Each structure stands twice: as structure tokens, then as C-alpha cells.
Amino acid sequence: MTAPTLMRTSYLATLSAGVLMAGITPVLANDSQAQPLDRLWSFANVSVNYLDWSNGTERRTASNAAKSDFTYVEIEGGAGFSWGEFYGFFDFENPTNDQFDESSGGKDNFRTAGKITSHIYLGDSPLSLYAHVYDFRDYGYNGREQDQILGLGYRTTFANGLWFKPFIGAARVQSDGYTGMNGYMAGWVAGYDFAALDQNFSVTNWHEQTFGRDDDYLEQNYVGDKAGSVGTNGALSLWWHPTDLITTGIQYRYSDNKLGTPNDYQNAMIYSVKLNLL
């Protein structure tokens, strides 16, 4: 890998630290009285993942933001408090490759992706002030895009244990192609824990629907053609928890009018092994 610049090093350190702090925020108060930084729940893990794009996706995107299978290392964490909750991850894609990978013609460049989300509770209601920042960088092409969402969230857990956290908000983008307001995003995260064959499993889903996006963004931030104003992005996952230390799973990754490719559906399978730190 080529030597990183000071700016890149500072960016990686800052966002990675934010992800870790989401999972391991210290408890500063004593046990006798609840304090604002007392965690109600938290988790943190490091994982190795392999994303395998479908043959159809590789064929459809060959001339517009071509997709190639890749390995990534992820740091992930989250924490909940009496007044709000936070979640974050940071991915190192193709972590052993150069910033521009000559052998793949740039498809397997070293890249990073990170997200931090938050729900700040509005009193005792299930509503929350929702915010998230997603940042993607392709260092070989000096490409970057950061999505910033601010809006309202909602939290509920059903009697059967299914939890569901939808949100909707105004979107702003900051990128090398376009910077400014960019329509809206609605979506959710959801999950359900269950046991089968004396083993512990869980199903999770994250989904994002963007709409009303700016025409300049749709022309400048996509390859080969103008994208449609509605974009879809998400993953459906099945996790196996054989021990407290290890989690493994498979994810169905799906996208349409996102990831730089206009007007084409993209899908992949992701195979993951996590080392649970909390």
C-alpha cells in the first residue's frame, strides 16, 4: 500500500475512533446512582468479510462503475443510554492493495467506508431526533462521497421480540462531483433473535430509500448515464452465534440506482466472521 497522506491518516483515525467509542463509551458514574453516561447496552466487534458480487451484477456494471469481489475488515460498535443511542462502523476494503490497483485496472483499489448513526430520544416518546453520516472514499481515483441525514426516527419492539427502527430525513451530500442538498432518505434497521437446533441465531435488515435527489447529483455522481431520482440500498442478514466470542453470518446485499451505477440492479452475497469484543 502506498504511504498515506497526513490528511488521510487524520481522517481514518478520527472516524475509526468514533466507531470504537460508540461501542466502548466508558461508564464514569458510580453504581449507586444512574448518570447520563451509564450504558444500558453496548457491543463492539472486529470482522473479516468477503463480498461476492453476482455474475449478473458484474456483467451489468462492466461499463458503468464496474464491480469486483473484495475482502474488507470492519470495526463495528454501538451503545445505548437513557437519552439516546449510537451505532457506527468503519470498513477497510481491499486492505492489502495499493491505493490504485494496477492489476485490476482500478476495480480493486484500497477504499474506506464508514457510518455513524444516532437516535436522540424525544422525552419518553418512541420518537427521536435522527442523524447519520456515511462517508466513502476511493483513494485510487481521489473519489469521495459523504451523505448527511437529519430527521426523525422511531423505535419499537414487538411482543415477539422483533425490534424496528425506521427513520426519515432531509439529505445533503458532499462529494468531489456535487455538494449540496440532495432530496430525502427514508429507511430502517430491524432485527429478530431466535433459537433453532439448540443454537442462537438472529436476522437483521437495514434498508435505505433515497428520493427527490438533485439532477446535478444524478448526472455528476454516476458513470455512463443519469441515474433515476429514487435509489435503493440495503442488506438482509442471517447470523449464527455459536459462542459469546464468535459470530458468523451471510448477508444478501442489494442496491439499485446507487453505488455509482445508474439504472441497474446490483446484488451480492457477503460472508462474515466477527470477533466480539463486548
N, C-alpha and C positions, 0 to 999 in steps of 0.2 A: 504494500500500500504506500502511496506517496506521502510525503511528510505533510501533516495538516497545517493549515494556517492558524495564527493566533485567534482570529475571529471564529473559525470553525471549532477550535478547541474550547473556547469560552462558551459557545452555543451548546455543544454536546454536554459539557459539564453542568451547565445551568439546567437544561431540560431533564437530563438524567437524574440530577439531584432532586428536581421537583417530583419526578415519578417515585423515587425511593421515599421521599418524605411523605407522600400520600399514603404509603403503607406502614411507615415506622415512626410516625409523629410521636414523640415521647410524651409520657404522662408525667406532668410536672407537679400534680397535686397529691396530697396525701389521701389515704383510703377513707378517711372519716367523713369527708365532705366532697360532693361532686363539684368538679371545676370544668370550665369551658374546654380544656384540652384533654379531659378524660375520654378515652376512646370507648365507644360502645362495641365496635367491631373493627377488625383490620386484617389485611392479608398482604403478602408480598411473595413474589416468586421470580425465578430466572428460568427461561425456557429456550430450548433449541427446536426450530421449526423448519419444515420443508414444504414449500408451496409448489404444487404441480398444476400448471395451467392445463385445461383440456386441449385436445388436439384442434377442436373447432375454434377455440379462442385464439390459439397461435396462428391458425390459418386466417381468421377474420381480421386480426390486428397486424398481419405481416407488413403492411404498408402504412399503418397509422398507429404510432406508439406501440411498436411490436413488443409482445410479451414473451418472457423466457422464464423457465422454472428457476427457483432460487432458494437458498437457505438463509434464515435470519435468526439472530439471537435477540430475545426480548426480555426486558426488565418491566415488571408489572406490579402494581400495588394499589391499595385502596384503604380508606379509613372512614368511619362514621362517628359522629359526635351528636350531642343532644340538639345542636343548632344547624347541622349540615353534614354533608358527606362529599368525599373527593375520590376520584379514580384517575389513574394515569398509566401509560405505557410508553416505552421507547424501544424502537427496533433498529438493529444494525443489519441491513440487508447486504448479502454477499460480503460478509465482514472480512474475508481474507483477500478480496480482489482490490485492484487499483481503482483510483477514482474514475478513470476511464479504462474499461476493459477492452483491450485491443482484439483479443481472440474472438469476442462475441460481437464486435462492431458496436459496442456501447450498450448492448442489451443487459449485460451483467455487471454494470458499474456498481461501485460501492455507493449505497444510498442509506438515508436515515428517514425514519418516520416516527412521530411522537404525538400523543394526545393527552390532554388533561381536561377532565370534566368536573363540574361541581353542581350540587344542589344546595342552596342556602334556604333553609326552611322558613316559610312564612307563618310564624306563630305555631299553633297546634294543628293547623290545617294540613292536608296532604299536598298542598301546593308549595312550589319552591321557585326561587329565582335561579334559573338555569344558565350556565355558561360553559362553553367549551372552546378549546383552541386545538387545532390539528395542524401539524407542520410536517411537510415532506420536502426532502432535498435530494437531488441527483447531482452529485458533485462533478461527474464527468462532463455534464452538459451545463454546469452552473445553473441548473434549474431549481426553482423553489416555488412552493405554494403554501400559504398559511390561511386556513379557514377559521374565522372567528364568529361564534354564535352566541347571541344573548337573547333570552326569552323566558318562558315559563315552563316549569316541569311539574310532574305529578308522581306520587309514589303510592303504591298499594300492594298488599299481599293478600291473596285469596285464602279461603279456608283450607284448601287442599295444599297450600304451601307455595303455589305459583306466585312469584313476585314480578311486578311490571312497573316500569318507569318510563312513561312517554314524555316527550318534550316538543316544543315548537318555538322558533325564534327567528329573528332577523339575522341575515348572513352578511358578512363582509369578508372580502378576500384580499390578500396582499401577496403579489407574485411578480415574477420577472416579466410576465406578459400583460397583466391587468391588475390594478389596485383600485378598490372602491366597494360600494355596496353591491350585493350580488343576490338579491331575492331573499328567499326564506329556506329554512330547513325544518323538517318535522321528522320525528323518529322515536325510537325506544330502545331500551335494553330490557331483557326478560330472562328468567331462569326458573328451573324446577329441579329439585333434588329428589332422587328415588333410589330404592334398593331393588336388586334382582340377583338371583343366584348367590345370595349371601355376599354381594359386592355392592359398593356405593357408587352411584352414577349421578350425573347431572346433565341437563340440556340447557343451553343458553342460546340467545339470539340477540344480535344487535342489528339495527336497521336504520338507514338514513335516507330520506327522500328530500331532494332539493327541487325547488320550483321557482318560477319567476326570475330566473337568472339573467344577468345583463348580457345584451347582444355582443358587446365588445369582448366580454369574457369568453363567450361561447365561440367566438371567431379566433381569438388570440391564444387561448389556452388549450386548444385541441389540434390534433395533427390531421391534415388532409381535407377537412371539411368543417363546417359549422355544426356544433352539437345541438341537440334539442334542449329546450328550456328545462325539462324535467330530468333529473338524474337519480339513479337508484344505486345504493351501496350497502352491503351487509354481509353477514355470515351466520350460519346455523351450525351449532357445535354439539357434539356428544363427548362427555368427559367421563373417564373412569378413574376412581380414586382408590387404588389398591392399598395405599398406606397414607399416613398423615404427611409423609415427606415427599411422595411422588404422585403426580397427576399426569395422565396421558390422554390424548384425545384426537379426534378427527373433526375437521371443520369443512363445511361447504361454503366457499366464498363466491359471492355473486355481485355483479356490477353491470350497469347499463348507462351509457352516456356519462361515464366517469373514467378516471384513471388515464386521461389524455386521449381516449379513443371515442370518436363521435359515432352515435347511431348504431352501435353494435353491442350485443350481449357478451359478457365475459364471465367465465366461471372457472373455479379451481378447487382442488382438494388440498387441505393443509394438514400435515401430520406433526403432532406436537408432543414433547416430553417436558414437564415442568418440575423443577426442584422448589418445593415450598419452603420459604424462609420464615413465614409466620402462619 
